[in-house]
Every structure is written in C-alpha cells, then in structure tokens.
Amino acid sequence: MRMVIGGREYDVPEDSTGNVDVVEARRIANIPDSRMLIRQDENGANHIMPTSGKISASPYDRFTDTGRAVRGDKK
C-alpha cells in the first residue's frame, strides 16, 4: 500500500484484508519510538495510531509524526 508519511511516499506491505502493521510502517518511514504516528484523514480529523498492531488505512490518508506530549515535571 502506498502511504504518505511526513510528506514522503512509502510502499508499506499490507495483509490480505488491506491492514498495515504499524511497527513496519514506522520502521520504513524511520520514525523513532519516542515519537507518535498520527493519521490525518481526508476530512481533516487527526487520530493517534497505536505503537503496535494493525491498522486500516486509505491511500487518501496522510500520516505525520510528532513528539510525545509531556505534562508536569518529570524527574
């Protein structure tokens, strides 16, 4: 499946039902574990993707990564 992640187009393998493995997509796009993968739907909605597992994706979806939000003082 063709996926646009961070403005670049990647060819990510999909299973027989059209689902994509999130870990594989992150690896192909070189996204570190410290960042979140976000799906931007064609209607403008943003969805945080899980860190592992399979997701359904449309060729019209766009993906981006962002740093994790940290609230409060972490010592």
Predicted model as a PDB file, atoms N, CA, C, CB and O in Angstrom, pLDDT in the B-factor column:
MODEL        1                                                                  
ATOM      1  N   MET A   1       0.839  -1.176   0.000  1.00 85.00           N  
ATOM      2  CA  MET A   1       0.000   0.000   0.000  1.00 85.00           C  
ATOM      3  C   MET A   1       0.880   1.234   0.000  1.00 85.00           C  
ATOM      4  CB  MET A   1      -0.952   0.001   1.206  1.00 85.00           C  
ATOM      5  O   MET A   1       1.914   1.275   0.667  1.00 85.00           O  
ATOM      6  N   ARG A   2       0.468   2.220  -0.740  1.00 88.00           N  
ATOM      7  CA  ARG A   2       1.163   3.499  -0.776  1.00 88.00           C  
ATOM      8  C   ARG A   2       0.705   4.323   0.422  1.00 88.00           C  
ATOM      9  CB  ARG A   2       0.895   4.255  -2.119  1.00 88.00           C  
ATOM     10  O   ARG A   2      -0.490   4.539   0.622  1.00 88.00           O  
ATOM     11  N   MET A   3       1.680   4.782   1.220  1.00 90.00           N  
ATOM     12  CA  MET A   3       1.379   5.625   2.372  1.00 90.00           C  
ATOM     13  C   MET A   3       2.228   6.882   2.291  1.00 90.00           C  
ATOM     14  CB  MET A   3       1.633   4.868   3.708  1.00 90.00           C  
ATOM     15  O   MET A   3       3.418   6.820   1.983  1.00 90.00           O  
ATOM     16  N   VAL A   4       1.609   8.027   2.570  1.00 91.00           N  
ATOM     17  CA  VAL A   4       2.335   9.289   2.640  1.00 91.00           C  
ATOM     18  C   VAL A   4       2.568   9.584   4.116  1.00 91.00           C  
ATOM     19  CB  VAL A   4       1.548  10.461   1.928  1.00 91.00           C  
ATOM     20  O   VAL A   4       1.628   9.834   4.871  1.00 91.00           O  
ATOM     21  N   ILE A   5       3.843   9.552   4.515  1.00 91.00           N  
ATOM     22  CA  ILE A   5       4.221   9.771   5.911  1.00 91.00           C  
ATOM     23  C   ILE A   5       5.225  10.907   5.943  1.00 91.00           C  
ATOM     24  CB  ILE A   5       4.813   8.472   6.565  1.00 91.00           C  
ATOM     25  O   ILE A   5       6.306  10.813   5.361  1.00 91.00           O  
ATOM     26  N   GLY A   6       4.862  11.971   6.621  1.00 89.00           N  
ATOM     27  CA  GLY A   6       5.754  13.121   6.726  1.00 89.00           C  
ATOM     28  C   GLY A   6       6.027  13.775   5.384  1.00 89.00           C  
ATOM     29  O   GLY A   6       7.102  14.338   5.181  1.00 89.00           O  
ATOM     30  N   GLY A   7       5.069  13.712   4.463  1.00 89.00           N  
ATOM     31  CA  GLY A   7       5.228  14.336   3.161  1.00 89.00           C  
ATOM     32  C   GLY A   7       5.947  13.484   2.134  1.00 89.00           C  
ATOM     33  O   GLY A   7       6.074  13.887   0.978  1.00 89.00           O  
ATOM     34  N   ARG A   8       6.422  12.307   2.537  1.00 91.00           N  
ATOM     35  CA  ARG A   8       7.107  11.405   1.612  1.00 91.00           C  
ATOM     36  C   ARG A   8       6.263  10.165   1.376  1.00 91.00           C  
ATOM     37  CB  ARG A   8       8.497  11.014   2.152  1.00 91.00           C  
ATOM     38  O   ARG A   8       5.529   9.726   2.261  1.00 91.00           O  
ATOM     39  N   GLU A   9       6.367   9.612   0.198  1.00 93.00           N  
ATOM     40  CA  GLU A   9       5.578   8.444  -0.166  1.00 93.00           C  
ATOM     41  C   GLU A   9       6.398   7.172   0.064  1.00 93.00           C  
ATOM     42  CB  GLU A   9       5.112   8.537  -1.641  1.00 93.00           C  
ATOM     43  O   GLU A   9       7.543   7.071  -0.377  1.00 93.00           O  
ATOM     44  N   TYR A  10       5.790   6.200   0.764  1.00 93.00           N  
ATOM     45  CA  TYR A  10       6.439   4.925   1.063  1.00 93.00           C  
ATOM     46  C   TYR A  10       5.534   3.790   0.605  1.00 93.00           C  
ATOM     47  CB  TYR A  10       6.759   4.799   2.583  1.00 93.00           C  
ATOM     48  O   TYR A  10       4.310   3.926   0.597  1.00 93.00           O  
ATOM     49  N   ASP A  11       6.137   2.678   0.226  1.00 91.00           N  
ATOM     50  CA  ASP A  11       5.380   1.486  -0.118  1.00 91.00           C  
ATOM     51  C   ASP A  11       5.454   0.544   1.083  1.00 91.00           C  
ATOM     52  CB  ASP A  11       5.933   0.804  -1.428  1.00 91.00           C  
ATOM     53  O   ASP A  11       6.501  -0.043   1.357  1.00 91.00           O  
ATOM     54  N   VAL A  12       4.335   0.404   1.794  1.00 91.00           N  
ATOM     55  CA  VAL A  12       4.272  -0.396   3.015  1.00 91.00           C  
ATOM     56  C   VAL A  12       3.464  -1.659   2.716  1.00 91.00           C  
ATOM     57  CB  VAL A  12       3.634   0.418   4.201  1.00 91.00           C  
ATOM     58  O   VAL A  12       2.362  -1.567   2.175  1.00 91.00           O  
ATOM     59  N   PRO A  13       3.999  -2.846   3.060  1.00 92.00           N  
ATOM     60  CA  PRO A  13       3.245  -4.073   2.784  1.00 92.00           C  
ATOM     61  C   PRO A  13       1.950  -4.144   3.591  1.00 92.00           C  
ATOM     62  CB  PRO A  13       4.105  -5.294   3.084  1.00 92.00           C  
ATOM     63  O   PRO A  13       1.889  -3.680   4.730  1.00 92.00           O  
ATOM     64  N   GLU A  14       0.921  -4.729   2.987  1.00 91.00           N  
ATOM     65  CA  GLU A  14      -0.366  -4.897   3.657  1.00 91.00           C  
ATOM     66  C   GLU A  14      -0.746  -6.373   3.642  1.00 91.00           C  
ATOM     67  CB  GLU A  14      -1.469  -4.034   2.976  1.00 91.00           C  
ATOM     68  O   GLU A  14      -0.258  -7.140   2.812  1.00 91.00           O  
ATOM     69  N   ASP A  15      -1.620  -6.763   4.567  1.00 90.00           N  
ATOM     70  CA  ASP A  15      -2.071  -8.154   4.611  1.00 90.00           C  
ATOM     71  C   ASP A  15      -3.235  -8.358   3.640  1.00 90.00           C  
ATOM     72  CB  ASP A  15      -2.490  -8.550   6.051  1.00 90.00           C  
ATOM     73  O   ASP A  15      -3.601  -7.442   2.903  1.00 90.00           O  
ATOM     74  N   SER A  16      -3.808  -9.546   3.643  1.00 89.00           N  
ATOM     75  CA  SER A  16      -4.857  -9.887   2.677  1.00 89.00           C  
ATOM     76  C   SER A  16      -6.134  -9.074   2.868  1.00 89.00           C  
ATOM     77  CB  SER A  16      -5.182 -11.355   2.777  1.00 89.00           C  
ATOM     78  O   SER A  16      -6.939  -8.967   1.943  1.00 89.00           O  
ATOM     79  N   THR A  17      -6.330  -8.499   4.056  1.00 90.00           N  
ATOM     80  CA  THR A  17      -7.524  -7.687   4.311  1.00 90.00           C  
ATOM     81  C   THR A  17      -7.277  -6.192   4.129  1.00 90.00           C  
ATOM     82  CB  THR A  17      -8.027  -7.945   5.711  1.00 90.00           C  
ATOM     83  O   THR A  17      -8.183  -5.386   4.341  1.00 90.00           O  
ATOM     84  N   GLY A  18      -6.065  -5.817   3.739  1.00 86.00           N  
ATOM     85  CA  GLY A  18      -5.748  -4.415   3.498  1.00 86.00           C  
ATOM     86  C   GLY A  18      -5.246  -3.665   4.709  1.00 86.00           C  
ATOM     87  O   GLY A  18      -5.123  -2.441   4.666  1.00 86.00           O  
ATOM     88  N   ASN A  19      -4.950  -4.375   5.804  1.00 93.00           N  
ATOM     89  CA  ASN A  19      -4.438  -3.725   7.010  1.00 93.00           C  
ATOM     90  C   ASN A  19      -2.916  -3.617   6.955  1.00 93.00           C  
ATOM     91  CB  ASN A  19      -4.874  -4.499   8.269  1.00 93.00           C  
ATOM     92  O   ASN A  19      -2.243  -4.434   6.327  1.00 93.00           O  
ATOM     93  N   VAL A  20      -2.392  -2.600   7.620  1.00 94.00           N  
ATOM     94  CA  VAL A  20      -0.957  -2.322   7.641  1.00 94.00           C  
ATOM     95  C   VAL A  20      -0.446  -2.480   9.058  1.00 94.00           C  
ATOM     96  CB  VAL A  20      -0.650  -0.900   7.102  1.00 94.00           C  
ATOM     97  O   VAL A  20      -1.107  -2.063  10.008  1.00 94.00           O  
ATOM     98  N   ASP A  21       0.739  -3.086   9.212  1.00 94.00           N  
ATOM     99  CA  ASP A  21       1.372  -3.235  10.522  1.00 94.00           C  
ATOM    100  C   ASP A  21       2.023  -1.897  10.894  1.00 94.00           C  
ATOM    101  CB  ASP A  21       2.433  -4.403  10.517  1.00 94.00           C  
ATOM    102  O   ASP A  21       2.851  -1.378  10.146  1.00 94.00           O  
ATOM    103  N   VAL A  22       1.648  -1.348  12.042  1.00 93.00           N  
ATOM    104  CA  VAL A  22       2.151  -0.037  12.473  1.00 93.00           C  
ATOM    105  C   VAL A  22       3.659  -0.064  12.683  1.00 93.00           C  
ATOM    106  CB  VAL A  22       1.455   0.403  13.765  1.00 93.00           C  
ATOM    107  O   VAL A  22       4.348   0.886  12.309  1.00 93.00           O  
ATOM    108  N   VAL A  23       4.179  -1.124  13.267  1.00 93.00           N  
ATOM    109  CA  VAL A  23       5.618  -1.216  13.529  1.00 93.00           C  
ATOM    110  C   VAL A  23       6.391  -1.198  12.208  1.00 93.00           C  
ATOM    111  CB  VAL A  23       5.950  -2.504  14.334  1.00 93.00           C  
ATOM    112  O   VAL A  23       7.431  -0.547  12.105  1.00 93.00           O  
ATOM    113  N   GLU A  24       5.887  -1.906  11.209  1.00 94.00           N  
ATOM    114  CA  GLU A  24       6.537  -1.940   9.899  1.00 94.00           C  
ATOM    115  C   GLU A  24       6.488  -0.565   9.225  1.00 94.00           C  
ATOM    116  CB  GLU A  24       5.869  -2.996   8.999  1.00 94.00           C  
ATOM    117  O   GLU A  24       7.478  -0.136   8.633  1.00 94.00           O  
ATOM    118  N   ALA A  25       5.365   0.119   9.308  1.00 92.00           N  
ATOM    119  CA  ALA A  25       5.242   1.462   8.720  1.00 92.00           C  
ATOM    120  C   ALA A  25       6.201   2.433   9.398  1.00 92.00           C  
ATOM    121  CB  ALA A  25       3.791   1.980   8.841  1.00 92.00           C  
ATOM    122  O   ALA A  25       6.832   3.251   8.728  1.00 92.00           O  
ATOM    123  N   ARG A  26       6.317   2.348  10.724  1.00 93.00           N  
ATOM    124  CA  ARG A  26       7.237   3.213  11.450  1.00 93.00           C  
ATOM    125  C   ARG A  26       8.689   2.927  11.055  1.00 93.00           C  
ATOM    126  CB  ARG A  26       7.052   3.033  12.960  1.00 93.00           C  
ATOM    127  O   ARG A  26       9.493   3.847  10.906  1.00 93.00           O  
ATOM    128  N   ARG A  27       9.012   1.641  10.888  1.00 94.00           N  
ATOM    129  CA  ARG A  27      10.379   1.255  10.520  1.00 94.00           C  
ATOM    130  C   ARG A  27      10.731   1.768   9.120  1.00 94.00           C  
ATOM    131  CB  ARG A  27      10.541  -0.281  10.580  1.00 94.00           C  
ATOM    132  O   ARG A  27      11.815   2.312   8.908  1.00 94.00           O  
ATOM    133  N   ILE A  28       9.810   1.594   8.166  1.00 93.00           N  
ATOM    134  CA  ILE A  28      10.064   2.027   6.796  1.00 93.00           C  
ATOM    135  C   ILE A  28      10.225   3.540   6.717  1.00 93.00           C  
ATOM    136  CB  ILE A  28       8.934   1.571   5.876  1.00 93.00           C  
ATOM    137  O   ILE A  28      11.062   4.035   5.962  1.00 93.00           O  
ATOM    138  N   ALA A  29       9.431   4.280   7.490  1.00 93.00           N  
ATOM    139  CA  ALA A  29       9.497   5.747   7.486  1.00 93.00           C  
ATOM    140  C   ALA A  29      10.565   6.295   8.426  1.00 93.00           C  
ATOM    141  CB  ALA A  29       8.152   6.324   7.868  1.00 93.00           C  
ATOM    142  O   ALA A  29      10.749   7.509   8.521  1.00 93.00           O  
ATOM    143  N   ASN A  30      11.277   5.394   9.129  1.00 93.00           N  
ATOM    144  CA  ASN A  30      12.356   5.780  10.041  1.00 93.00           C  
ATOM    145  C   ASN A  30      11.860   6.709  11.150  1.00 93.00           C  
ATOM    146  CB  ASN A  30      13.482   6.457   9.265  1.00 93.00           C  
ATOM    147  O   ASN A  30      12.468   7.743  11.427  1.00 93.00           O  
ATOM    148  N   ILE A  31      10.743   6.324  11.780  1.00 93.00           N  
ATOM    149  CA  ILE A  31      10.180   7.094  12.895  1.00 93.00           C  
ATOM    150  C   ILE A  31      10.610   6.423  14.200  1.00 93.00           C  
ATOM    151  CB  ILE A  31       8.607   7.187  12.795  1.00 93.00           C  
ATOM    152  O   ILE A  31      10.300   5.251  14.412  1.00 93.00           O  
ATOM    153  N   PRO A  32      11.315   7.139  15.077  1.00 92.00           N  
ATOM    154  CA  PRO A  32      11.762   6.535  16.337  1.00 92.00           C  
ATOM    155  C   PRO A  32      10.596   6.276  17.289  1.00 92.00           C  
ATOM    156  CB  PRO A  32      12.792   7.437  17.017  1.00 92.00           C  
ATOM    157  O   PRO A  32       9.528   6.875  17.160  1.00 92.00           O  
ATOM    158  N   ASP A  33      10.816   5.373  18.244  1.00 88.00           N  
ATOM    159  CA  ASP A  33       9.782   5.019  19.221  1.00 88.00           C  
ATOM    160  C   ASP A  33       9.386   6.191  20.107  1.00 88.00           C  
ATOM    161  CB  ASP A  33      10.259   3.874  20.085  1.00 88.00           C  
ATOM    162  O   ASP A  33       8.315   6.171  20.713  1.00 88.00           O  
ATOM    163  N   SER A  34      10.234   7.212  20.192  1.00 89.00           N  
ATOM    164  CA  SER A  34       9.944   8.359  21.055  1.00 89.00           C  
ATOM    165  C   SER A  34       8.932   9.323  20.427  1.00 89.00           C  
ATOM    166  CB  SER A  34      11.232   9.104  21.371  1.00 89.00           C  
ATOM    167  O   SER A  34       8.541  10.302  21.062  1.00 89.00           O  
ATOM    168  N   ARG A  35       8.504   9.055  19.185  1.00 92.00           N  
ATOM    169  CA  ARG A  35       7.563   9.942  18.508  1.00 92.00           C  
ATOM    170  C   ARG A  35       6.267   9.204  18.214  1.00 92.00           C  
ATOM    171  CB  ARG A  35       8.173  10.495  17.209  1.00 92.00           C  
ATOM    172  O   ARG A  35       6.267   7.983  18.063  1.00 92.00           O  
ATOM    173  N   MET A  36       5.151   9.945  18.131  1.00 92.00           N  
ATOM    174  CA  MET A  36       3.839   9.371  17.861  1.00 92.00           C  
ATOM    175  C   MET A  36       3.547   9.450  16.370  1.00 92.00           C  
ATOM    176  CB  MET A  36       2.740  10.097  18.672  1.00 92.00           C  
ATOM    177  O   MET A  36       3.934  10.408  15.701  1.00 92.00           O  
ATOM    178  N   LEU A  37       2.862   8.436  15.857  1.00 93.00           N  
ATOM    179  CA  LEU A  37       2.405   8.440  14.473  1.00 93.00           C  
ATOM    180  C   LEU A  37       0.946   8.882  14.468  1.00 93.00           C  
ATOM    181  CB  LEU A  37       2.578   7.028  13.803  1.00 93.00           C  
ATOM    182  O   LEU A  37       0.127   8.328  15.201  1.00 93.00           O  
ATOM    183  N   ILE A  38       0.620   9.869  13.652  1.00 94.00           N  
ATOM    184  CA  ILE A  38      -0.730  10.435  13.606  1.00 94.00           C  
ATOM    185  C   ILE A  38      -1.279  10.319  12.195  1.00 94.00           C  
ATOM    186  CB  ILE A  38      -0.730  11.916  14.071  1.00 94.00           C  
ATOM    187  O   ILE A  38      -0.609  10.675  11.225  1.00 94.00           O  
ATOM    188  N   ARG A  39      -2.519   9.810  12.085  1.00 93.00           N  
ATOM    189  CA  ARG A  39      -3.191   9.726  10.789  1.00 93.00           C  
ATOM    190  C   ARG A  39      -4.065  10.960  10.611  1.00 93.00           C  
ATOM    191  CB  ARG A  39      -4.041   8.421  10.675  1.00 93.00           C  
ATOM    192  O   ARG A  39      -4.840  11.320  11.497  1.00 93.00           O  
ATOM    193  N   GLN A  40      -3.929  11.600   9.458  1.00 88.00           N  
ATOM    194  CA  GLN A  40      -4.743  12.756   9.113  1.00 88.00           C  
ATOM    195  C   GLN A  40      -5.704  12.307   8.014  1.00 88.00           C  
ATOM    196  CB  GLN A  40      -3.855  13.982   8.650  1.00 88.00           C  
ATOM    197  O   GLN A  40      -5.289  12.099   6.874  1.00 88.00           O  
ATOM    198  N   ASP A  41      -6.982  12.156   8.350  1.00 82.00           N  
ATOM    199  CA  ASP A  41      -7.984  11.703   7.396  1.00 82.00           C  
ATOM    200  C   ASP A  41      -8.224  12.754   6.326  1.00 82.00           C  
ATOM    201  CB  ASP A  41      -9.290  11.368   8.109  1.00 82.00           C  
ATOM    202  O   ASP A  41      -7.828  13.912   6.466  1.00 82.00           O  
ATOM    203  N   GLU A  42      -8.886  12.323   5.248  1.00 79.00           N  
ATOM    204  CA  GLU A  42      -9.188  13.256   4.158  1.00 79.00           C  
ATOM    205  C   GLU A  42     -10.155  14.353   4.592  1.00 79.00           C  
ATOM    206  CB  GLU A  42      -9.769  12.502   2.973  1.00 79.00           C  
ATOM    207  O   GLU A  42     -10.221  15.403   3.952  1.00 79.00           O  
ATOM    208  N   ASN A  43     -10.922  14.121   5.690  1.00 84.00           N  
ATOM    209  CA  ASN A  43     -11.840  15.154   6.183  1.00 84.00           C  
ATOM    210  C   ASN A  43     -11.174  16.075   7.212  1.00 84.00           C  
ATOM    211  CB  ASN A  43     -13.077  14.500   6.801  1.00 84.00           C  
ATOM    212  O   ASN A  43     -11.834  16.966   7.747  1.00 84.00           O  
ATOM    213  N   GLY A  44      -9.893  15.881   7.497  1.00 84.00           N  
ATOM    214  CA  GLY A  44      -9.145  16.764   8.379  1.00 84.00           C  
ATOM    215  C   GLY A  44      -9.010  16.302   9.813  1.00 84.00           C  
ATOM    216  O   GLY A  44      -8.347  16.963  10.612  1.00 84.00           O  
ATOM    217  N   ALA A  45      -9.630  15.169  10.162  1.00 89.00           N  
ATOM    218  CA  ALA A  45      -9.537  14.663  11.535  1.00 89.00           C  
ATOM    219  C   ALA A  45      -8.173  14.007  11.777  1.00 89.00           C  
ATOM    220  CB  ALA A  45     -10.675  13.652  11.817  1.00 89.00           C  
ATOM    221  O   ALA A  45      -7.629  13.360  10.883  1.00 89.00           O  
ATOM    222  N   ASN A  46      -7.628  14.173  12.971  1.00 91.00           N  
ATOM    223  CA  ASN A  46      -6.354  13.569  13.357  1.00 91.00           C  
ATOM    224  C   ASN A  46      -6.599  12.446  14.348  1.00 91.00           C  
ATOM    225  CB  ASN A  46      -5.400  14.624  13.961  1.00 91.00           C  
ATOM    226  O   ASN A  46      -7.415  12.582  15.260  1.00 91.00           O  
ATOM    227  N   HIS A  47      -5.885  11.324  14.169  1.00 92.00           N  
ATOM    228  CA  HIS A  47      -6.023  10.157  15.046  1.00 92.00           C  
ATOM    229  C   HIS A  47      -4.631   9.656  15.402  1.00 92.00           C  
ATOM    230  CB  HIS A  47      -6.867   9.026  14.365  1.00 92.00           C  
ATOM    231  O   HIS A  47      -3.796   9.451  14.521  1.00 92.00           O  
ATOM    232  N   ILE A  48      -4.381   9.458  16.696  1.00 92.00           N  
ATOM    233  CA  ILE A  48      -3.107   8.911  17.149  1.00 92.00           C  
ATOM    234  C   ILE A  48      -3.128   7.406  16.909  1.00 92.00           C  
ATOM    235  CB  ILE A  48      -2.846   9.240  18.662  1.00 92.00           C  
ATOM    236  O   ILE A  48      -4.058   6.718  17.330  1.00 92.00           O  
ATOM    237  N   MET A  49      -2.109   6.901  16.235  1.00 93.00           N  
ATOM    238  CA  MET A  49      -2.012   5.476  15.940  1.00 93.00           C  
ATOM    239  C   MET A  49      -1.379   4.744  17.117  1.00 93.00           C  
ATOM    240  CB  MET A  49      -1.195   5.238  14.651  1.00 93.00           C  
ATOM    241  O   MET A  49      -0.559   5.317  17.834  1.00 93.00           O  
ATOM    242  N   PRO A  50      -1.753   3.478  17.321  1.00 93.00           N  
ATOM    243  CA  PRO A  50      -1.145   2.709  18.404  1.00 93.00           C  
ATOM    244  C   PRO A  50       0.335   2.447  18.108  1.00 93.00           C  
ATOM    245  CB  PRO A  50      -1.898   1.375  18.609  1.00 93.00           C  
ATOM    246  O   PRO A  50       0.777   2.596  16.969  1.00 93.00           O  
ATOM    247  N   THR A  51       1.092   2.060  19.124  1.00 90.00           N  
ATOM    248  CA  THR A  51       2.516   1.805  18.935  1.00 90.00           C  
ATOM    249  C   THR A  51       2.773   0.454  18.283  1.00 90.00           C  
ATOM    250  CB  THR A  51       3.237   1.877  20.262  1.00 90.00           C  
ATOM    251  O   THR A  51       3.859   0.222  17.752  1.00 90.00           O  
ATOM    252  N   SER A  52       1.789  -0.440  18.316  1.00 92.00           N  
ATOM    253  CA  SER A  52       1.940  -1.737  17.655  1.00 92.00           C  
ATOM    254  C   SER A  52       0.565  -2.222  17.211  1.00 92.00           C  
ATOM    255  CB  SER A  52       2.620  -2.779  18.602  1.00 92.00           C  
ATOM    256  O   SER A  52      -0.460  -1.665  17.602  1.00 92.00           O  
ATOM    257  N   GLY A  53       0.559  -3.252  16.401  1.00 93.00           N  
ATOM    258  CA  GLY A  53      -0.694  -3.812  15.919  1.00 93.00           C  
ATOM    259  C   GLY A  53      -0.953  -3.439  14.467  1.00 93.00           C  
ATOM    260  O   GLY A  53      -0.090  -2.876  13.793  1.00 93.00           O  
ATOM    261  N   LYS A  54      -2.135  -3.754  14.003  1.00 94.00           N  
ATOM    262  CA  LYS A  54      -2.513  -3.492  12.608  1.00 94.00           C  
ATOM    263  C   LYS A  54      -3.573  -2.405  12.559  1.00 94.00           C  
ATOM    264  CB  LYS A  54      -3.031  -4.781  11.921  1.00 94.00           C  
ATOM    265  O   LYS A  54      -4.421  -2.304  13.445  1.00 94.00           O  
ATOM    266  N   ILE A  55      -3.512  -1.593  11.510  1.00 92.00           N  
ATOM    267  CA  ILE A  55      -4.488  -0.526  11.310  1.00 92.00           C  
ATOM    268  C   ILE A  55      -5.008  -0.601   9.876  1.00 92.00           C  
ATOM    269  CB  ILE A  55      -3.862   0.876  11.606  1.00 92.00           C  
ATOM    270  O   ILE A  55      -4.319  -1.081   8.976  1.00 92.00           O  
ATOM    271  N   SER A  56      -6.215  -0.125   9.684  1.00 89.00           N  
ATOM    272  CA  SER A  56      -6.718   0.018   8.324  1.00 89.00           C  
ATOM    273  C   SER A  56      -6.362   1.421   7.859  1.00 89.00           C  
ATOM    274  CB  SER A  56      -8.268  -0.240   8.244  1.00 89.00           C  
ATOM    275  O   SER A  56      -6.490   2.384   8.614  1.00 89.00           O  
ATOM    276  N   ALA A  57      -5.919   1.533   6.623  1.00 84.00           N  
ATOM    277  CA  ALA A  57      -5.508   2.827   6.102  1.00 84.00           C  
ATOM    278  C   ALA A  57      -6.013   2.975   4.677  1.00 84.00           C  
ATOM    279  CB  ALA A  57      -3.972   2.988   6.161  1.00 84.00           C  
ATOM    280  O   ALA A  57      -6.085   2.007   3.920  1.00 84.00           O  
ATOM    281  N   SER A  58      -6.353   4.183   4.336  1.00 83.00           N  
ATOM    282  CA  SER A  58      -6.796   4.516   2.994  1.00 83.00           C  
ATOM    283  C   SER A  58      -5.637   5.196   2.259  1.00 83.00           C  
ATOM    284  CB  SER A  58      -8.063   5.434   3.030  1.00 83.00           C  
ATOM    285  O   SER A  58      -4.844   5.892   2.893  1.00 83.00           O  
ATOM    286  N   PRO A  59      -5.520   5.014   0.955  1.00 80.00           N  
ATOM    287  CA  PRO A  59      -4.466   5.715   0.218  1.00 80.00           C  
ATOM    288  C   PRO A  59      -4.612   7.242   0.287  1.00 80.00           C  
ATOM    289  CB  PRO A  59      -4.473   5.268  -1.237  1.00 80.00           C  
ATOM    290  O   PRO A  59      -3.670   7.972  -0.022  1.00 80.00           O  
ATOM    291  N   TYR A  60      -5.789   7.718   0.691  1.00 83.00           N  
ATOM    292  CA  TYR A  60      -6.019   9.164   0.788  1.00 83.00           C  
ATOM    293  C   TYR A  60      -5.650   9.727   2.155  1.00 83.00           C  
ATOM    294  CB  TYR A  60      -7.468   9.477   0.490  1.00 83.00           C  
ATOM    295  O   TYR A  60      -5.635  10.946   2.331  1.00 83.00           O  
ATOM    296  N   ASP A  61      -5.353   8.867   3.127  1.00 87.00           N  
ATOM    297  CA  ASP A  61      -4.926   9.311   4.452  1.00 87.00           C  
ATOM    298  C   ASP A  61      -3.487   9.809   4.373  1.00 87.00           C  
ATOM    299  CB  ASP A  61      -5.056   8.163   5.496  1.00 87.00           C  
ATOM    300  O   ASP A  61      -2.687   9.313   3.580  1.00 87.00           O  
ATOM    301  N   ARG A  62      -3.179  10.774   5.189  1.00 92.00           N  
ATOM    302  CA  ARG A  62      -1.813  11.273   5.315  1.00 92.00           C  
ATOM    303  C   ARG A  62      -1.370  11.010   6.743  1.00 92.00           C  
ATOM    304  CB  ARG A  62      -1.712  12.803   4.953  1.00 92.00           C  
ATOM    305  O   ARG A  62      -2.164  11.107   7.678  1.00 92.00           O  
ATOM    306  N   PHE A  63      -0.102  10.676   6.904  1.00 93.00           N  
ATOM    307  CA  PHE A  63       0.449  10.380   8.219  1.00 93.00           C  
ATOM    308  C   PHE A  63       1.580  11.343   8.512  1.00 93.00           C  
ATOM    309  CB  PHE A  63       0.939   8.918   8.304  1.00 93.00           C  
ATOM    310  O   PHE A  63       2.298  11.772   7.609  1.00 93.00           O  
ATOM    311  N   THR A  64       1.732  11.677   9.776  1.00 93.00           N  
ATOM    312  CA  THR A  64       2.825  12.518  10.217  1.00 93.00           C  
ATOM    313  C   THR A  64       3.278  12.010  11.578  1.00 93.00           C  
ATOM    314  CB  THR A  64       2.403  14.022  10.279  1.00 93.00           C  
ATOM    315  O   THR A  64       2.577  11.225  12.217  1.00 93.00           O  
ATOM    316  N   ASP A  65       4.432  12.449  12.013  1.00 92.00           N  
ATOM    317  CA  ASP A  65       4.888  12.076  13.350  1.00 92.00           C  
ATOM    318  C   ASP A  65       5.136  13.341  14.149  1.00 92.00           C  
ATOM    319  CB  ASP A  65       6.173  11.200  13.287  1.00 92.00           C  
ATOM    320  O   ASP A  65       5.439  14.402  13.602  1.00 92.00           O  
ATOM    321  N   THR A  66       5.002  13.201  15.443  1.00 91.00           N  
ATOM    322  CA  THR A  66       5.202  14.338  16.342  1.00 91.00           C  
ATOM    323  C   THR A  66       5.751  13.828  17.665  1.00 91.00           C  
ATOM    324  CB  THR A  66       3.875  15.127  16.560  1.00 91.00           C  
ATOM    325  O   THR A  66       5.599  12.654  18.002  1.00 91.00           O  
ATOM    326  N   GLY A  67       6.384  14.713  18.403  1.00 88.00           N  
ATOM    327  CA  GLY A  67       6.901  14.344  19.722  1.00 88.00           C  
ATOM    328  C   GLY A  67       5.765  14.076  20.699  1.00 88.00           C  
ATOM    329  O   GLY A  67       4.671  14.623  20.561  1.00 88.00           O  
ATOM    330  N   ARG A  68       6.029  13.246  21.670  1.00 82.00           N  
ATOM    331  CA  ARG A  68       5.008  12.929  22.677  1.00 82.00           C  
ATOM    332  C   ARG A  68       4.816  14.118  23.601  1.00 82.00           C  
ATOM    333  CB  ARG A  68       5.400  11.671  23.493  1.00 82.00           C  
ATOM    334  O   ARG A  68       5.780  14.778  23.987  1.00 82.00           O  
ATOM    335  N   ALA A  69       3.577  14.385  23.950  1.00 79.00           N  
ATOM    336  CA  ALA A  69       3.261  15.473  24.877  1.00 79.00           C  
ATOM    337  C   ALA A  69       3.599  15.031  26.305  1.00 79.00           C  
ATOM    338  CB  ALA A  69       1.755  15.884  24.765  1.00 79.00           C  
ATOM    339  O   ALA A  69       3.214  13.944  26.736  1.00 79.00           O  
ATOM    340  N   VAL A  70       4.311  15.876  27.018  1.00 78.00           N  
ATOM    341  CA  VAL A  70       4.670  15.589  28.404  1.00 78.00           C  
ATOM    342  C   VAL A  70       4.123  16.721  29.261  1.00 78.00           C  
ATOM    343  CB  VAL A  70       6.227  15.434  28.583  1.00 78.00           C  
ATOM    344  O   VAL A  70       4.403  17.895  29.019  1.00 78.00           O  
ATOM    345  N   ARG A  71       3.343  16.352  30.260  1.00 80.00           N  
ATOM    346  CA  ARG A  71       2.780  17.349  31.165  1.00 80.00           C  
ATOM    347  C   ARG A  71       3.395  17.186  32.551  1.00 80.00           C  
ATOM    348  CB  ARG A  71       1.236  17.224  31.234  1.00 80.00           C  
ATOM    349  O   ARG A  71       3.665  16.075  33.007  1.00 80.00           O  
ATOM    350  N   GLY A  72       3.602  18.285  33.181  1.00 79.00           N  
ATOM    351  CA  GLY A  72       4.141  18.249  34.541  1.00 79.00           C  
ATOM    352  C   GLY A  72       5.643  18.052  34.552  1.00 79.00           C  
ATOM    353  O   GLY A  72       6.266  17.904  33.500  1.00 79.00           O  
ATOM    354  N   ASP A  73       6.212  18.051  35.720  1.00 73.00           N  
ATOM    355  CA  ASP A  73       7.652  17.912  35.894  1.00 73.00           C  
ATOM    356  C   ASP A  73       7.997  16.447  36.027  1.00 73.00           C  
ATOM    357  CB  ASP A  73       8.145  18.702  37.123  1.00 73.00           C  
ATOM    358  O   ASP A  73       7.545  15.783  36.960  1.00 73.00           O  
ATOM    359  N   LYS A  74       8.797  15.932  35.100  1.00 66.00           N  
ATOM    360  CA  LYS A  74       9.249  14.529  35.142  1.00 66.00           C  
ATOM    361  C   LYS A  74      10.656  14.495  35.697  1.00 66.00           C  
ATOM    362  CB  LYS A  74       9.197  13.863  33.725  1.00 66.00           C  
ATOM    363  O   LYS A  74      11.589  15.006  35.077  1.00 66.00           O  
ATOM    364  N   LYS A  75      10.810  13.893  36.867  1.00 66.00           N  
ATOM    365  CA  LYS A  75      12.140  13.806  37.483  1.00 66.00           C  
ATOM    366  C   LYS A  75      12.628  12.408  37.501  1.00 66.00           C  
ATOM    367  CB  LYS A  75      12.132  14.351  38.882  1.00 66.00           C  
ATOM    368  O   LYS A  75      13.731  12.144  37.981  1.00 66.00           O  
TER     369      LYS A  75                                                      
ENDMDL                                                                          
END                                                                             
